[in-house]
Amino acid sequence: MKQQATISLYWKCQLIGWSVAALYWGYTGYNQPGFNWWLSILQFTTDVAVYITITHLYHRFAVKLGWQNLRLNKLLPRLVPAVVVLGLVYLFVTVSKVYLFRVWFKPGFSEPFGDFFDFYRDSIFVAGVRLMSIWLLAYHLYHYAKREINIAQENARLAVITRDAQLNNLSAQLNPHFLFNSLNNIKALVIDDPKSARRAIDLLADLLRNSLYSGDKQMISIKEELELVKDYLELEKLRLEERLQYHIEAGDEYHSMLIPRLCIQTLVENAIKHGISQQKQGGLIRVQLINDHDNLIISVSNPGRLNPTDDSSGLGLKNLTERLRLQYKDFAHFTISETNGIVTATIKIPVS
């Protein structure tokens, strides 16, 4: 199937603009005595063809010199002489065309061209300057707007590329951090509990497999994130045994929603490292997901004391805060607080 040819916006504007002008001139002549339809059609056709030719020649000239890419302060000094030149061209072409039509179609017309030119010179020159000024203004404003739109689109594309690069860098920092902690956990089990160590290696293999398959994703579903969290909690429970209890509350309606990868796992890891591991009796980690006025609230709570030096400056939480900022701008928030010996880390994400 052949692709249908289309007319560019430039040629559409040329045809429509000069056709409207020619129709207006024809309408003014319609009210004059001795109006001739065939002559009017010929006038219309030649007006459109001639003035499109003049302005198109300017278009090619401007493109060749790169005027459409100039800033306004450099373009304006060039437009003034351009308007004058185009006005003069308009003057000579228009007077010559009207004079020839008078000679060809008006019987008995014998006025010398010089006298005819002098009579119409000033009015047609002023009209030409006015028309060419309007055309040049529209032409260069279009190119200026197009250039600004292209710049804005390019800046937006670069911003996205920069954001993705930052997110990839943060994810690259998180994965080794997570692996390092998991290997330390397994090392603690190898001598005291080889069976648990083997189970821990299986869990770590699953975690790494999951990480490799979704490593290029910045966003994953809550279902995938919670599966990762459950595997990680089971891995930690092999080390901490009865000291670690956990409970996850998340309705099925959230499972398909996308969230930043490793965001819940980072909070759980922080809760174990700075909470459960520091408590002689251990405690309960509660993971809760609720909807609050079109925002998803993810909270992870654990027994412990809030130490700003330890909790808020860790690599995981720093990266998490930065990833939320990059992904959601100012529409997502991370907070951590302590109430009656319970530390709660909370992520607030808009539900789109």
C-alpha positions as CSV (number, residue, x, y, z in Angstrom):
1,M,0.0,0.0,0.0
2,K,1.5,3.3,-1.1
3,Q,1.9,6.0,1.5
4,Q,-0.3,9.0,0.8
5,A,1.6,12.2,0.2
6,T,1.0,15.0,2.6
7,I,1.4,18.8,2.4
8,S,3.8,20.3,4.9
9,L,2.6,22.9,7.4
10,Y,4.8,25.5,5.6
11,W,3.1,25.0,2.3
12,K,-0.4,24.9,3.9
13,C,0.3,28.2,5.5
14,Q,1.6,29.7,2.2
15,L,-1.4,28.5,0.2
16,I,-4.0,29.5,2.8
17,G,-2.4,32.9,3.7
18,W,-2.0,34.2,0.2
19,S,-5.3,32.7,-1.0
20,V,-7.1,34.6,1.8
21,A,-5.3,37.8,0.8
22,A,-6.1,37.3,-2.9
23,L,-9.7,36.6,-2.1
24,Y,-9.9,39.9,-0.1
25,W,-8.4,41.8,-3.1
26,G,-10.9,40.1,-5.4
27,Y,-13.8,41.0,-3.1
28,T,-12.8,44.7,-3.1
29,G,-12.7,44.6,-7.0
30,Y,-16.1,42.9,-7.0
31,N,-17.8,46.1,-5.8
32,Q,-16.2,48.1,-8.6
33,P,-17.9,48.8,-11.9
34,G,-16.9,46.6,-14.8
35,F,-16.0,43.6,-12.7
36,N,-14.9,40.6,-14.8
37,W,-15.1,37.1,-13.4
38,W,-12.5,35.6,-15.7
39,L,-10.1,38.5,-15.1
40,S,-10.7,38.1,-11.3
41,I,-9.9,34.4,-11.4
42,L,-6.7,35.1,-13.4
43,Q,-5.8,37.8,-10.9
44,F,-6.4,35.4,-8.0
45,T,-4.3,32.7,-9.5
46,T,-1.4,34.9,-10.4
47,D,-1.5,36.7,-7.0
48,V,-1.2,33.4,-5.2
49,A,1.5,32.0,-7.5
50,V,3.6,35.2,-7.6
51,Y,3.6,36.1,-3.9
52,I,4.2,32.5,-2.8
53,T,7.2,32.5,-5.2
54,I,8.6,35.7,-3.7
55,T,8.2,34.6,-0.1
56,H,9.5,31.1,-0.9
57,L,12.6,32.6,-2.4
58,Y,13.1,34.4,0.9
59,H,12.5,31.2,2.8
60,R,15.3,29.4,0.8
61,F,17.6,32.4,1.3
62,A,17.0,32.5,5.1
63,V,17.5,28.7,5.4
64,K,20.8,28.9,3.4
65,L,22.1,31.6,5.8
66,G,20.6,30.0,8.9
67,W,18.5,32.9,9.9
68,Q,15.7,30.7,11.3
69,N,18.2,29.6,14.0
70,L,19.3,33.1,15.1
71,R,18.3,34.6,18.4
72,L,15.9,37.6,18.3
73,N,18.6,40.2,19.1
74,K,20.6,39.0,16.0
75,L,17.6,38.4,13.8
76,L,15.9,41.7,14.1
77,P,18.7,43.8,12.5
78,R,18.5,41.5,9.5
79,L,14.7,41.7,9.2
80,V,14.5,45.5,8.7
81,P,16.5,45.5,5.4
82,A,14.8,42.3,4.4
83,V,11.3,43.9,4.8
84,V,12.5,46.8,2.6
85,V,13.9,44.6,-0.1
86,L,10.8,42.4,-0.1
87,G,8.6,45.5,-0.2
88,L,10.5,46.8,-3.3
89,V,10.1,43.4,-5.0
90,Y,6.4,43.4,-4.2
91,L,6.1,46.9,-5.6
92,F,7.8,46.2,-8.9
93,V,6.1,42.8,-9.4
94,T,2.6,44.1,-8.5
95,V,2.8,47.2,-10.6
96,S,4.1,45.3,-13.6
97,K,1.4,42.6,-13.2
98,V,-1.4,45.2,-12.9
99,Y,0.0,47.2,-15.8
100,L,0.2,44.2,-18.1
101,F,-3.4,43.2,-17.2
102,R,-4.5,46.7,-18.0
103,V,-2.8,46.5,-21.4
104,W,-4.1,43.1,-22.3
105,F,-7.7,43.3,-21.0
106,K,-8.6,47.0,-21.0
107,P,-9.2,48.3,-24.5
108,G,-7.7,51.7,-25.3
109,F,-5.3,51.7,-22.3
110,S,-2.1,53.5,-23.4
111,E,-0.7,55.1,-20.3
112,P,3.1,55.0,-20.2
113,F,4.5,52.5,-17.6
114,G,6.6,55.3,-15.9
115,D,3.5,57.4,-15.2
116,F,1.5,54.4,-14.1
117,F,4.4,53.3,-11.8
118,D,4.7,56.8,-10.2
119,F,1.0,57.0,-9.6
120,Y,0.8,53.7,-7.7
121,R,4.3,53.6,-6.3
122,D,3.8,54.9,-2.7
123,S,0.5,53.1,-1.9
124,I,1.7,49.7,-3.3
125,F,5.1,50.0,-1.6
126,V,3.5,50.7,1.8
127,A,1.1,47.8,1.3
128,G,4.0,45.6,0.3
129,V,6.0,46.5,3.4
130,R,3.0,45.9,5.6
131,L,2.2,42.5,4.0
132,M,5.9,41.3,4.0
133,S,6.3,42.5,7.6
134,I,3.3,40.3,8.6
135,W,4.7,37.3,6.6
136,L,8.2,37.6,8.0
137,L,6.9,38.0,11.6
138,A,4.7,34.9,11.2
139,Y,7.5,32.9,9.5
140,H,10.2,33.7,12.1
141,L,7.9,33.4,15.1
142,Y,6.9,29.9,13.9
143,H,10.6,28.9,13.6
144,Y,11.3,30.5,17.0
145,A,8.5,28.6,18.7
146,K,9.5,25.4,17.0
147,R,13.1,25.8,18.1
148,E,12.0,26.5,21.7
149,I,9.7,23.4,21.7
150,N,12.6,21.3,20.4
151,I,14.9,22.7,23.1
152,A,12.3,22.0,25.8
153,Q,11.8,18.4,24.5
154,E,15.5,17.8,24.3
155,N,16.0,19.2,27.9
156,A,13.2,16.9,29.0
157,R,14.8,13.9,27.3
158,L,18.1,14.7,28.9
159,A,16.4,15.1,32.3
160,V,14.9,11.6,31.9
161,I,18.3,10.2,30.9
162,T,20.0,11.8,33.8
163,R,17.3,10.6,36.2
164,D,17.5,7.1,34.9
165,A,21.3,7.2,35.2
166,Q,21.0,8.4,38.8
167,L,18.5,5.7,39.6
168,N,20.7,3.0,38.0
169,N,23.6,4.2,40.1
170,L,21.6,4.1,43.3
171,S,20.4,0.6,42.5
172,A,23.9,-0.5,41.8
173,Q,24.9,0.7,45.3
174,L,21.9,-1.2,46.9
175,N,22.6,-4.6,45.4
176,P,26.1,-5.1,46.7
177,H,25.0,-3.6,50.1
178,F,22.2,-6.2,50.2
179,L,24.5,-9.1,49.1
180,F,27.1,-8.1,51.7
181,N,24.6,-8.3,54.6
182,S,23.2,-11.6,53.4
183,L,26.6,-13.2,53.1
184,N,27.4,-12.1,56.6
185,N,24.2,-13.7,57.8
186,I,25.1,-17.0,56.1
187,K,28.7,-16.9,57.5
188,A,27.2,-16.8,61.0
189,L,25.2,-19.9,60.3
190,V,27.8,-22.1,58.6
191,I,29.5,-23.4,61.8
192,D,26.6,-23.3,64.3
193,D,23.8,-24.6,62.0
194,P,24.9,-26.1,58.7
195,K,21.4,-27.1,57.8
196,S,20.1,-23.6,58.2
197,A,23.1,-22.3,56.3
198,R,22.2,-24.5,53.3
199,R,18.6,-23.2,53.4
200,A,20.0,-19.7,53.7
201,I,22.1,-20.3,50.6
202,D,19.0,-21.5,48.7
203,L,17.1,-18.4,49.7
204,L,20.0,-16.1,48.8
205,A,20.2,-17.8,45.4
206,D,16.5,-17.1,44.9
207,L,17.0,-13.5,45.9
208,L,19.9,-13.1,43.5
209,R,18.0,-14.7,40.7
210,N,15.1,-12.4,41.3
211,S,17.5,-9.4,41.4
212,L,19.2,-10.5,38.1
213,Y,15.9,-10.9,36.3
214,S,14.5,-7.5,37.5
215,G,17.8,-5.7,37.8
216,D,17.1,-3.4,34.9
217,K,13.7,-2.4,36.3
218,Q,13.4,0.7,38.4
219,M,9.8,-0.1,39.2
220,I,8.3,-3.5,40.1
221,S,4.9,-4.7,41.3
222,I,4.1,-4.8,45.0
223,K,3.6,-8.5,44.7
224,E,7.1,-9.0,43.4
225,E,8.5,-6.7,46.1
226,L,6.7,-8.6,48.9
227,E,7.9,-11.9,47.6
228,L,11.5,-10.6,47.9
229,V,10.8,-9.2,51.4
230,K,9.4,-12.6,52.6
231,D,12.5,-14.4,51.3
232,Y,14.7,-11.9,53.0
233,L,12.8,-12.2,56.3
234,E,13.0,-16.0,56.1
235,L,16.7,-15.7,55.5
236,E,17.1,-13.5,58.5
237,K,14.9,-15.7,60.7
238,L,17.3,-18.6,60.1
239,R,19.9,-16.5,61.8
240,L,17.8,-14.8,64.5
241,E,15.4,-17.7,65.1
242,E,12.8,-16.9,67.7
243,R,14.1,-13.4,68.2
244,L,12.5,-12.4,64.8
245,Q,8.8,-12.4,64.3
246,Y,7.1,-10.7,61.3
247,H,3.7,-9.9,60.1
248,I,2.7,-8.5,56.6
249,E,-0.6,-6.7,56.0
250,A,-1.3,-6.0,52.3
251,G,-4.5,-6.4,50.4
252,D,-4.6,-8.1,47.1
253,E,-5.7,-4.9,45.5
254,Y,-2.2,-3.5,45.8
255,H,-0.4,-6.4,44.2
256,S,-0.3,-5.0,40.7
257,M,0.7,-1.4,41.7
258,L,4.3,-0.5,40.8
259,I,6.7,0.9,43.4
260,P,10.5,1.5,43.4
261,R,12.4,-1.8,43.5
262,L,13.8,-2.7,47.0
263,C,12.0,0.1,48.8
264,I,10.1,-2.1,51.3
265,Q,13.1,-4.5,51.5
266,T,15.3,-1.5,52.5
267,L,13.0,-0.6,55.3
268,V,12.8,-4.2,56.5
269,E,16.6,-4.5,56.4
270,N,17.0,-1.3,58.4
271,A,14.4,-2.6,60.9
272,I,16.4,-5.8,61.5
273,K,19.8,-4.2,61.6
274,H,19.0,-1.2,63.9
275,G,16.0,-2.7,65.7
276,I,15.6,-6.4,66.2
277,S,19.4,-7.2,66.2
278,Q,19.8,-4.6,69.0
279,Q,17.1,-6.1,71.2
280,K,18.0,-9.0,73.5
281,Q,14.5,-10.5,73.2
282,G,14.1,-9.5,69.5
283,G,10.6,-8.5,68.5
284,L,8.0,-8.2,65.8
285,I,8.4,-6.5,62.5
286,R,5.1,-5.3,61.1
287,V,4.8,-4.4,57.4
288,Q,1.6,-2.6,56.5
289,L,0.2,-1.2,53.2
290,I,-2.9,1.0,53.3
291,N,-4.6,3.5,51.0
292,D,-5.0,7.0,52.5
293,H,-6.7,9.6,50.3
294,D,-5.2,8.5,46.9
295,N,-1.8,7.8,48.5
296,L,-0.2,4.4,49.3
297,I,1.2,4.4,52.8
298,I,3.9,1.7,53.3
299,S,5.0,1.4,57.0
300,V,7.5,-0.9,58.6
301,S,7.6,-0.8,62.4
302,N,9.9,-2.5,64.9
303,P,10.9,-2.3,68.6
304,G,13.9,-0.1,69.2
305,R,15.1,3.4,69.8
306,L,15.5,6.0,67.1
307,N,19.1,7.1,66.7
308,P,19.4,9.8,64.0
309,T,23.1,9.2,63.6
310,D,22.6,5.5,62.8
311,D,19.1,5.3,61.3
312,S,18.8,8.3,59.0
313,S,22.3,8.4,57.7
314,G,22.6,4.7,56.5
315,L,23.3,4.0,52.8
316,G,20.0,2.2,52.3
317,L,17.8,5.0,53.6
318,K,19.8,7.7,52.0
319,N,19.5,6.0,48.6
320,L,15.8,5.3,49.2
321,T,15.1,8.9,49.9
322,E,17.0,10.0,46.8
323,R,15.2,7.4,44.6
324,L,11.8,8.6,45.8
325,R,12.7,12.2,45.0
326,L,13.9,11.3,41.5
327,Q,10.9,9.1,40.8
328,Y,8.1,11.1,42.3
329,K,9.5,14.7,42.7
330,D,7.8,16.2,45.7
331,F,4.8,13.9,45.6
332,A,6.4,11.1,47.7
333,H,7.7,11.3,51.2
334,F,9.8,9.2,53.6
335,T,9.7,9.7,57.3
336,I,11.0,7.7,60.3
337,S,9.8,8.2,63.9
338,E,9.6,6.6,67.3
339,T,6.6,6.3,69.7
340,N,6.7,4.4,73.0
341,G,9.7,2.3,72.0
342,I,8.4,1.4,68.5
343,V,10.3,2.8,65.5
344,T,8.2,3.3,62.3
345,A,9.5,4.0,58.9
346,T,6.9,5.3,56.4
347,I,6.8,5.8,52.7
348,K,4.0,7.8,51.2
349,I,3.5,7.3,47.4
350,P,0.8,8.8,45.2
351,V,-1.6,6.3,43.7
352,S,-1.7,7.1,40.0
